[in-house]
């Protein structure tokens, strides 16, 4: 142990030499049985300094990852003996009671890592040991035990394991949570673990609805009294006098709200009778605490959004957020909604109080104000929802939207009333504008009707405050004024016409001349809203001025400033897109410099995927809307693209070059015939240089697609071109294809090669001569190693097109050309048929269907002799699968003949289309989404939130995990779709095959599964 201690100390050395030596010597100790025990003993030694103890337990975690079990991603060996593992497990459990929180947490993490593989098969006593230890554990012990227990629940019991201990588990946690003698943090961890149990129940609810509902009802009946007590317990008086108890109680309340919310989302029916009292308790506390929130977080700059070392939030702003969000949940309950409506019908006061509370909570916090002033890009990110932050401000907005959903006029009147009032604070005025803007944006049609009913005094007050805001000294209120003003264009009320007529010039003026970048970018955002809302003739004559103001803003920022303000660049690009759609021809006006602006944006933000997509949309929109102006489009765009391509040496990744190549392929995709004279000669050598030297995946994809478009649209220019050495354009293209088909590039880099090769075979087959077999051999070889479904589809296109024209020639070629130790026929048909079910695109699927039908109709014994992957073998298991378990249990398939597989694929295509996408949505939505036979609560108590996907749900996470296992397959399935012509072709083909027993169809029919037979009988009789 002394040697290990010495090496761990050396590992902390700032000098690289001793540190590397220590790393090497520690690694040499991996094979010694006593090494992991020595690490645990050092971590447990309270007489050693904390740094050494922490280093030991952290290094133990590394050792476990590398040596415990092969399924770990980092496993390198050597393997650990079973008796050593047993000793490590036992010693780690003892370490969970250490006095030091960080040691306990690290030990809990190590136990959880081991349990993810060993439980229950190799560590069957773990769960019961934890449950038995909890009731008598000290606070320190309990902390570590609960951390492990939570991880164990989240990592995935089998259904049998969970239900065997469920009652004991929940009972043990209940006693911890309700114990006033325990610290609030410990009690909060117990509540958090209960929430994990609810999430586990969510995952098995569909398979065992009866037992799960019964168990959930018992849990709710026991726990709700405790939750009610926690929610009603006063806490504000503790602030400033007992901070530890104050923060602990806030944490407990937060965990209680989160757990109640999870119960409502999964077992809404069990919560019906509790919702009115929960609503009153929550609303009462929020009302009492809102002034403290304003004082601390709006008027003051108290740090918010803080969590303790266990990751549990404990600040008042997060409690306010949770309470506002939970009020929304309560208002989904029809009993709460009806009670609230009765109160509103009797007096407007309850509604006005709630809206007023939302205004207070929607105010910009002192923390955000300082942050946004320091970095206006953060302000833009929050405003445009490009951030994942869910704040009290956004929660207040969501609550107003919930009220707005079913109280249109009263809510809008209340909002306008607050917006029309004089406020002592600019923050309150800004918040009232913000909420009004959100309401109008969400449903402008209803807002139009409400504005027609407003009194002239109220409209005058609103416009007066709005005009004042545009010249207010505070930048955030000025910015909000322009944003609200643009939103009012959606209303189109006669009372607003005079103000709105001055809005566009005002926005242009503010975007160009305001002293604040926050106001400038907000005015530009306002222009985007106006361009998307008002009639074309009311704004198109400002189009050139707007583009100039955007250009001036871009020019006012240095390249470094632009690079650091990615969300700002997105706003600029979106506004350009909206304005250019008014009259796309402006983009081709050299005086407007539109393409120069796009390339300035692209140079600073090419690595920003969203921004790149917007720029591509602008170019694509321009090309699509102006098909007769292809030459002027090329004149504007191609010189800028060439400049970027020529500046790149292709020895490292350059996102700007990738974007330029993508824009080139976008332009060429929109070509409607022969390309402008000289364009191929200009582009071909540059594309060749790129495609023959670059290793960048995105660049190779875009470059290959651009080259494919050249072959597709103007093969004569390609064939006529020769370089200085006399090499023809076709030879150069073949060299490029050969490189992209080679084994040195990853699948995604070669993604477009199939389409390029197919176009060459289609458009230049006569000129290919002896190169055609070589080309096909290269495609087949690449298929033998391709794993990405989209690359496989791309390569299959080459053979599919040939099969449509010359099926027997393709079969002869593949049957006589081996690929390694397999026949070309086996390689191509296996890849083709095993991936056809996830091919995407209408025309591609139609082409694939026709090719497969031709292949089947050959009735060639060489084809029939090939065996390919059949149906998935469904494993019967009750265990909830983790990622590691998925790796250990790969999907298995049956083996079938090619003719049978083709019939299966054609039948599958008869049922493709929207079903694929809808079934995905059902799986992803978990218990909250739509299902084929929706479960309706007996008392019809709850309003649906069908469009809400709970990303925190364990069921949704599990669906995401499954989706991620085959991302490409899933993405392709989402893009699938049938069309009437293809469906008719399949029906006619199958009917003819059945009638005439083509290819032994009757025998194949007997090998179909029941669903396939049913589908076939339905469509062909």
N, C-alpha and C positions, 0 to 999 in steps of 0.2 A: 504493500500500500504506500510505503514511503516513496518508492520509485515513481509510482503513478502520481502522487502528490507533487513531487519535484517536476515531473514532465508537464503537469497541468500548469504549474507556476511559470515554467519556461514558455509555455504556449501563450502566455499573456505578455511576453517580452516585446518591446517596441522594435527590437533588432530582428531583422529578417533571418539571419543565420541561426541563432538559437531557436527561433520559432519553428523554422523548417525542420531542424534536427529533432525537436520535440514531437512534431507531427509524425515524422517517420518512425520514431521509436514507439510512440503510442500505437501506431498502426501495426507494428510488429507484435504488440501485446494482444491483438485481437484473437489470436488462436489459443491463448492461455485461459483456462477455465475460470481462474480467479479474477480476471480483469474486470468484468462487469460488477462483481461483488465488491471489488476494491473501490470502484467509482461510487457505488451506493454508500459504502462505509464512510468515504470522505465526505459525501454530501450530508451524512447523518451526524458528523462530528461537530458538536456545538462549540468545542474548544478551538476550532480552526476559524480563520477569518472567513467572512461571508463570500468574498470573491472566489476563494478556492472551492468552497462548497458549491457555489452556483456553477462554476466551471465544470465541476464533476458531474452534476446532474444534467447540464446541457450537453456535455460530451456523451453521456449515457444515451441521450435521445438520438444522437448521431449514430452511435454504435448499434442501437436497436434497429434503426432504419436500414443499416448496411448489412447486418448479420442475422437478424431475428428470423426472417422468413422470406423465401424467394418472391412472393407476390409483391413485396414492397418495390416501388419504382427504383429506389436507390440500392437495392440489395446487391452486394458484391461478395459476401462470404468473408471468412469461412463460417459454416453453420455452427450453431450453438447446441451443445448436448442437452437432452431433455432434463436431466437432473439439475443442470445449471440454470435452465429456464425456470424450473420450479423454485429454485432458491431466489432468483431475481424477482419473480412475481411476489413471493412472500415478503421479501425485504422492501420492495417498493410500497406495498400496502402499509407497512410500518412507517414509511417516510411520509405518508399522507398526513400524519399528525404532528409534523414538525412545527416549531414555533414561528419560523419565518414563512410568510405568505408566499414569497416567490419560490421557495424550495417546495412548498406544498403544491403550488400550481404546476411547477415543472414535473414533479413526481406524478401528479394527476394526468398530465399530458402523456408521460411515458406509459403509465398504466393503460390509458385509453388506446395508445398505439398498439400495445401488445394485445389488448382485448379485441381490437378490430380484427385480428387474425385468429387468436386462440379461443375466444368465447363463441359458443359454449363447449366445443369439442374437446379442447385441451385445457380449458380452465372452467369446468362446469360449476365450481363452487363460488365463482366471483360474485354473481348477483346476490346470492343468499348471504354471503359474507358481508357485503355492503349493507344490506337491509338489516342484518342482525346487529351490526356495529353502530348504526346510526342512533338508535334511541338512547344509548348510554355514552355516546361520544362527547368529548369536550368540544368547545367551539372550534379550536384549531383542527381537531380530527374531523369534525363535521364538515368543515370547509372543504377539505380534500376529498372526503367521501362523496359529497354532493357534486363536485366537479366531475368525478369519475362516473357517477351514476347518470348525470345528464348526458355525458358523452356516450355512455352505453345505450341509453334510450334512443339517442339521435342516430347512432350508428346502425341500428337495425336489429331488433329482436325478430325471431320468427313469431308468427301469430301465437303458436302454442306456448312459447316461452313467456310472452307478455301476459297472456290471459292467465297463465298459471300463477303469476305473482302480482297481477294487476291490483287486486284489492289490498294486499299487504303493502305494496309499493305506495299507493295513494294514501293509505292510512298512515304509514310512517312519515310521509312528506307532510301530511296534514298536522300531525303532532309537532313537527318542527316549525311549520309556518305559524301555528297558533300559539306557540310558546312565547309569552312575553319576556321570559328570562333569556331568550336567545337574542343576539344582536340582530338588528333589522337587516343587515346585509345577508346573514345566514338565512333568515326567513325569506328574503327575496330570492335567494338561490333555490330554495325549496319550491317557491311559486314558479320560478322559471322551469324547473324540472317537471312540474305538473303540466306546464304548457307544452313541453316536449312530448309528454304522454298523450295529450290531446292531438298533437300533430301526428303521432304514430297511429292513433285511432282513426284519424282522417284517411290515412293511407290504406287501412284495411276495412273501412266502413262499407264500401260497396260489396265486398265479398261476404261480410258477416253483418248485415244491417241489424238484425234482431238483437243478438248479444251485445253488439257495440252500443246500440241505442239504450239498451237497458243499463249497461254499465255507466254510460255517460250520464244518464238521468240520476243514478245514485250519487255519482261524483258531484254533479251540480247541486243536488239537494244538500249535500254535506258541506260543500265549500262556499256556497253563496252567502251564508250567514257571516262567515269570516270575511269574505270580500266586502260585503256591505259595511261591516265594522271598520275595515281599513279605509274605505272610501270616505266614510263619515267622520273619521278621526281628525280633529283640528291639528294643524301643524304650523301655521304662520307665526304663532306666538313664540315658537322655538328659534326662529331666525334671529341671529345676533346674540342669542343667549346660550344656546346649546347646538352648535353647528353640526356636530357629529350625529346627534339624534335627529336634527332637522333633515339633514341629507339622507339619513337612513330611512326615515319615514317617507320622504319623497320617492326614494328608490322602491320601497315596498308598494306604494300607491301605483307607481309606474308599472311594475311587474304585474300587479293585480289587474290594471286596465288592459294590458297586453293579453293577459290570460283570458279575461272575460271576453275580449274581442275575438280571440281565437275560438272560444267555445261558441259564441254567437255565429261565427262564420261556418262552423262545422255542424253544430247541433242546435240550430236556431229554435227548434220546437221546444227544447227543454228550458229555454230562457224566457219564454213568452211572459210568464207571470211575474218575472223579476224586473222587466224592462222599465215600467213606470217609476219604480222606486230608485232604480239605478240612474234614470234620467234626472230625477229631482236632486239626488245626491251630487251628481256630476255638475249640473247646472248651478246648484247652490254654491259648491266650492269654487267653481270657475268665476262666478260673480264676486265671491269674496276675495279671490286671489288676483283678479285682473289688475287692480290698482297697484298691488305690489309688483306685479310683472312689469307694468309700465314704468314704475319708479326705478326698478333695478335694471331693466334691460332696454327700455326705450329712452327714457330721460338719462339714465346712467349708462355705464359701459361695463356692467358686470359680465364676466366671462360666462358664456352659455354653452350648451351642447356638450357638457362634460360627462365623462363616465369614470367609474372607479377602476381599480386594478383588475377586477373581475369582469370588466366590460359592461357593468350595469350603470345606466344613466342615473344621475342624482340631482340635476339642477331644475329650478322652477320652470324655466322656459320649455324644457322637454315635457314636464308634467302638464303644462298648459296645452302644448301641442297634442299630447295624448288625450286630454279631456275634450278638446275641441273636436278631435277626430272621433272620439267615442260618442259625442252628441249626435254626430251624423249617423252613426250606427243605431243609436236609440230612435232617431226619427224615421228609420226604415221600419220600425215596429208600428203596426197600424194602430195599436192601442195607444201608444205614445203620440202618434201623429194626430189621432182623433181628439185626444185630450188637449193637445196644443192648439188644434184648430178651433175647438170650443172656446178656449181662452182668447184666441185672436178675434173670433166673431163677437165676443162680448166686449172686447177692448183691444185697441191696437198696441197697447202698452207692452204686452209680452213679446210681440214681434219686434217692436222698436228697441226693447232692451237687448234682445239677442243680436240684432243688427248692430246696435251701438257697441256691444261687447266685441263683435267681430271687427268693427272699425278700430277699437283700441288695440286689439291683438294683431291687427294687420299693419300696424305702424312699423316703420323701418327701425330696427334696433340700433342702439349706439354702436354695437360691434360691427354690424353690417354697414352702417354709415361710414365708419372709418375705413373699413376694408374696401368699399366701393369707391370712396374718394381716392384711395391709394392706387387702385387698379380698376379702371372703368370696364375692363373686359369681364371681370367677375360680375359686375352689375348687369351687363348684357347677357351673360350666361344664365343668371337667375331669371331675368325678364323673359328670355326666349325659351325657358324650360330645357336648356341644354345642359343643365346640371341635375344630378339626382337628389339634391338636397330637398327634404321635406321639412319645412319650417312652420313655426306658429303662424306666420303670415300666410303661407299657402294653405294651411289647414283652415284658417279663418275664411279664406276665399272659398274653399270647398264646402264649408258649412253654409255660407251664403248661397252657393249654387244648389245645395240640397233644398234650402227653403224656396229658392227661386223656381225649382222644378214644379212645385205644386202650390205656390202662392205668388203668381206672376206679378200682378199689379201692386199688391201691398208691399212686396219686397222692393220692387223698383222705386216705388214712391218713397219708401223709407230711405233708400240709398240716395235718391236725388235730393231728398229733404236734407240729409246730412251733408251732401256735397254742396248744397246751396246755402248752408249756414256759414256764419263767420266763425272760424276756429282760432282759439288762442295759440295753438301750435301748428306749424306748417306740416308736421308729421301727421296730425289728425286729418288735415285737409287732403294731404297726399293719399292717405289710406282710404278715405271716402271716395276719392277719384279712382283709385286702384280697384276697389271692389265694384264700383259702378261700371268700370271698363270691362271687368271680368264677366259681369252679368250680361251686358249688351253683346259681348263677343260670343258668349255661349249660345244665345238664342235671340238674334236680332229681330226676327219676325214678331215675336211677342213684345219686344221693346218698342217697335213702331206703334203698335196699338196703344200701349201704355202712354207713350209720349203725346198721343193725340188727346188723352184725357187730362193732361196736367194743366194746372192753372197757369195763367200768364205770369203770375208773380213767381211761381216756382221755377219756370223756365228762365225767367229774367235773372233770378238769383243764381241759378246754375251757370248761365253764360257769363254773368258778372264775375263770379269766382274763377271761372275757367280763364277768362281774359286776364284777370289779375295774376293768375298763376304763370302765364306766359312771360311775364316781366318780373316775377318774384326774384328776390335775391338768392334764394336757395335753389341750387341746381336740380335737386331731385323733384321738387315741386314744379319747376319749369319743364323738366323732362316729362313728368306725368301729364302736364297740361297738353303738350303736343300729342301724346299717346291717346289720352282720352278724346281730344278733339278729332283725331283720325277715326277713332272707334265710333263716334257719333255720326260719321258718314253712313254707317250701316242703317241708321234710324231713318234718315231722309225725311225728317219732320219739317213742315213748312216754317215752323217757328225757329228752326235752326239754319235756314237757307242763307241768310245774310252772313252769319258767322262762318259757315262752311265755304262760302264763295271766296273768302279771304284766307282760307286755311292753307291751300297749296303754296301760294306765294310766301306765306308766313313760314311754312316748313322749309322751303328753299332758302329763305333768308336766314333762318336759325341754323340750318345745316351748314351754311357757308360762313356765318359771321359770329355766332355765339361764342363766348369766351370759354365755354366748358365743352370738352369732348363728350361728356355724358349727355348734354343737351343736344349736341350735334348728331350723335348717333341715334338718339331717340327721335329726333325730327326726321332722320332718314328712314327709320323704322315706320314712322307715321306715314311717310310717303308710300311705302310698300302697301300698307293697309288701304290707303286711299286709292291707289292704282288697282287694287283687287276688288274695290267696292263700288266706286262711282262709275257713271257712264263714261265711255271712252272719250266722247267729244268734250267732256268737261275737264279733261286733264291732258289729252294728247298734245295740245299746243305747248304744254310745259315740259314735254319729254326731253328736249335737248338741254334745257336749263337744269333739269333734275340730274341728267347724266353728268353735266359739267360740275354740279355741286358734289356729286359722288367722287368725281375725279379730283376735285380740289381737296376733299377730305383725305383721300388716299395719298395725294402728294404732300399733304401737311404732316404725314407721319413718316418717320425714318424707317428704313428697312427693318431695323431691330425692333422698333415699336410695333410695326405691323406683324412681325413674326410672333411677338408675345401676345397679340390680341386676336387669337384665332376666331373667337365667337363674334367679334366685331367684323372680321372679314366675311363671315357667313351672312351677317345682316346686310352688308354692302352688296354681296353677290345676290342675295334674295331680292333686294330692292331693284337691282339691275334687271333681274329676270322678270319681275312684275312689270316694270316700266317698259321693257323691250317688247313684251307681249302686246302692249297697246299698238305698236307699229314696228314690227321686226326689221323693217327696211333701214331703220336708223343705224343698225349694227353695221351695215355695209357702207355707210357714209364715212369717208376718210376723215372728215372734219370732226366727227363725234369721238373718234379714238376708242371705240368700244372694245375692240380686241386688245388694244394696248392695256386698257384697264383690267381686262380679264387676265392677261398674262402677268400684270403686276400683282393681282390677287393670288394667282397661281404660284408665282415665284415665292411669295411669303408663306403660303399655306398649302403647298402641294401635298404635304404629308397628312393633311386634314381630310379624311375620307369624305365627310359631309360636304365640305367646301368644294372639293374636286368634283363631286357628283353634281353640285349646283352649276358649276362652270360648264360641265359637259352638257347639262340640260339646256343651258342658254345656247350653246353652239348647236345642239341637236334641234332645238325649237326653231332657231334661225334657218337651219338647212331644210327642215321639213316644211316650214311656212313659205319658203322662197325657192321652190324647185327650179324655177326659170332663171335664178340668179346664182347658179352654181359657180360660174367663172368669177364674178365679183367676190363671192364668198372665199374662194381660193386665193384671190388676190389680196384679201385682207388678212387671212389666217395663215396661209402656208409660209410666207416669208418669216413670220414670227416663230412658227414651228421649226423651220429649218435652222434658224438662229440658235434655238435651244439644242437641237440635235447635234449641230456642228460643234457646239461648245463642250460636249460631253466626251470624255475619254473612255467611258464604259468600264472603268476599272473598279468602280464602287457604286453603291446605290445612289441614285439621284431622283427623288420624287418628282422634281420639276420636269425632268426628261420623261418620266413615266406619264405624267399628265399630258405633255405635248404629244407623245405618241398616241395616247388615248384620244385626244382631240382630233388627231389626224385620222384615226380609224373611224371616229364618229362622223367626220366630214365625208370620208370616202364611202361609208355605209349609205349615205343619202344620195350618192351619185345615181342618176337615172339612165345612164347610157355611157357612150364613149367619153373618156376623160379629156379635159382641155389639152390641146397640143403642147407637148413638151413637159407635161406634168409628170409622166412616168419617168422620163429621163432625169428629171429633177429629184424625184423621190427614191427611185430604185437603189441607186448606190448608197444613199444614206440609210435606207432601211436594211440593206444588205450588211453594211458595216455594223449596224446595231445588232442584228440578229445573228451575226457570225462571231461577235466578240462579247456581247453582254451575257451575264449570268443572272440578271435580275428578272424574277418571275413575271412581275406585272409588265415590265417593258417587253419581254419576249412575247407575252400574250397579245399586247396591243400592236406590236410591230407585225406579228404574224397575221393578225386580223386585217391590218391595213394592206399587207401584201396580198392577202386573199381577195380583198375588194378590188385591187388592181387587176388581178387575174380574171376575176368575175366580170368586171366592167369593160376592160380594154386589153384583151389578150393580144391583139395585133400590135399595139404600141410596145408591149412587153417583148414580143418575138422579134420586133425590128431593132430593139436596142442592143448595143454591144458596148463593152467597156474598151478602154485604151489598148487592151491586149487581145481584143477580138472575141472575148467571151460573151456569149449571148445572154439575154435576160433569162431565158428558160434554164440554161446551165446554172446561172447564179441562184435561181429559185430552187433547183434540185440540190445544190450544195446546202442551202439553208434548211431544206426539208431533212436532208441527211443528218445535219447537226442536231436539229430539234428532236429527231427520232432516236438519237443516240442515247446510251445508258448514262451519260454523264450529267444529264439534267433531270431535275425532279418532275413528277407528273404534272404539277400545276404550271410549270414553265412551258410545257409542251401542249398546253390545253387546246390551242387553236390549230395545231398542226394537222389534225385530221381534216378539218374544213379546207385548209389550204391545199393539202394533197388531193382531196376530192375534186376541188375546182381545177387543179392542174390536169388530173386524169380526164375530167369532163370536157374541158375547153381546149386542151392541147394533146389529146390522145394520139393523133396522127404524128405530131412532131416528137413525141416521146420515144417511139420506136422501141429499141432494145432496153431503154431505161424503165419501161413500164413494169416488167417482172421484178426488177431490182427495187423499184419503189414499193410495190406491193409486199415484197419480202420484208422490207424495212418496217412497214406498217404492222405486219404480222408479228415480227420480233418484238416491237414495242408493246404490242398487246399482251405478249407473254409475261411481261413484267409490270404492266400498268395496274395500279391499285385504285386510283381515283376514278369514280364513276363517270364524272364529266369528261375525263380524258378518254376513257373507254368508249363512250358514246361518240366522241369526236373521231376516233380512229375507225369505229365500226361504220361510220358514214361512208368511208371510202369503199368498203366491200358492199354495203347495202345498195349504193347507187349502181355498182356493177352487177349485183345479183338481179336488180330490177331489169337490166338490159340483157345480160348474158349469164344466167345462173349456172349453166353447166360448165362454162369456161372457168368460173370462179371455183367451183367445186373441184374440177380437174387440177387447177393450179394449186389449191391448198392441199389436196390429197397427195400430190407428188413433191411437195416442198416441206421437209421437216423443219421444225423450230426446236433446236436442241435435241432432246430425246423424244419429243412428242411430234405428232403430225401437225401440219399447219391447220388441218381441218379441226382437230381437237382443240388447238389453242384458240382459234378465232371463234368457233361455235360456242365453246365454254364461256369465253368472255362476253360474247354477244348475248347469249340467252340468260346468263346469270345476272345480267344487269339491265335487260330490256324493260323490266317492270318499273324502273326508276328513270328511264329516259324522259327528257322533258322537251316541250315545244310542240305546237300543233303540227307544223310541217314535218318536223323530225320524226314524230310518232307515226304520222301517216306514211312516211317513207319507210320507216322500220316495219310497219305492218305489211305493206305491199311486198317488201323484200322477203320477210319471213314466210308469207303465203307462197311466193314463188319458190322458195327453198323447199317448202313442204311438198308442193305440187310436183317437184322433180321425182319424188319417190325413189331417191337414190339410195341403194343399200349402204354405201359408204357413209352417208349422212346418218342413216338410221342406226348404224353400229356405234355411233359416238354417244357416250353417256355424259350427262351434265347434271348440275345441281337441281334438285327437285323442290319439294315443300319443306318448310321448316319443321323440325321435330320439337314439339312443345314439351318442355320439361315441367313436371309436376313438382312444385316446391312451394312451401308456405313461407319461406324466408324472404324478407324484404332485401332485395339485392343492392349491395353497395358496389362501388366501382371495382374494388379489389375482387369481390366475389364474381362480378361479371367477367373479369379477366380469367378467373379460374374456371369458369363455366361457359366456354365459347358456344355460340349458336351452332347447332348441327342440322344437317339437311339429308333428305333422302336422295337417291340417285335415279334418274329417269332417262329415257331415250330422247334424242333431239326432236323427233316428230311429236311425241307426247308433250314435251316442254313447249313447243311452238303452239300447240292447241291450247295449253294452259295460259300462255301469254295472250293469245287472241281473245280468249274468254275473259281474262282479267281486263283487257282493254275495253270490253263492252261495259264494264262497270266503273271505268275510270272517269275522272272529271272532278266535280266539286266534292265528291265524297271523300277523296283523299285529304283535301284541305279541312273539311268539316270534322273528320274523325280526329285529325291532329288537334284541332281547337278543343274538342271534347276532352282529349287526354290532357292537354295543357291546362285546361281550366280547373282540373281536379274536381272537387266537390262543389265548387262555386259556378262552374260553367254549365252550358247546356248539355243535356244528355238526351238519349233517344226517348226515354220515358221519364220525364222529370218528376222527381218526388215533390209532392205538394204538401205543405204542412196542413194538418187537419183543420186548424182554425184559420188558415190562409192569413196568418198574422204578419208575414214578412213581405216587404216589397223586394223585388229582385234587383240585383246589381249585376246583370249578365255580362256587361262589358268590362267588369273589373277583374283583373288577373292578380291574385295575391302572390307576389313573387317571394314572400316570406314563408309561404305554405310549404310544409315538407312534401306534400303530394305533388305540388308543382315542381319543387326542386328535383324530386325523383323522376318526374316526366322529362325535365330538362336534362337530367343525367342520362336517361335513356336516349333522348334525342341526340345528345352529344356523341353517343357511341358511333353513330353513322351519320355524321353531319351532312355529307354530300348526298347520301341516299334520301335523307329526310327533306333536304332543300329541294332536291329534284322532284320528290313526290308532291311537294307543295305547288310546283310549277306545272304539274301534269294537267292535262285536260283533253277530253274527247271532242270530236266534231262530227256533225251529221254524216259527212261523206265517208269518213273513216269507219264510223259505226256501220253504215250501210254496206261498205265493202266487206267488213268482217262477217256480218250476218249472211251476205250472199255467198261468201267463200265457204263458211262453215256449213251452210245449207247444202251447197253443191258437194262438199267433201262427204257429208253424211249420206246424201242421196246416192252418190256413186261409189261410196266406200273408198274414196281416194286415200292412198297411203295406209290402208287398213284402219280406217277411221273408226269402224265399229268396235274393233278390239281396243283401240286407244280409249274409246268412250268408257269402257268398263274399268279403266284404270284412273278415271277422274274421281275427285272427291265429291261428296254429296252437294256442296254448294255450287261447284262447277257444273255438275249435271243439271241442277235446278236452273242455273242461268242459261245453259245451253237449251234446255227444253223450253224455256220461256221465249227465247228469241227465234228459234228455228222450228219449234213445234215438235 
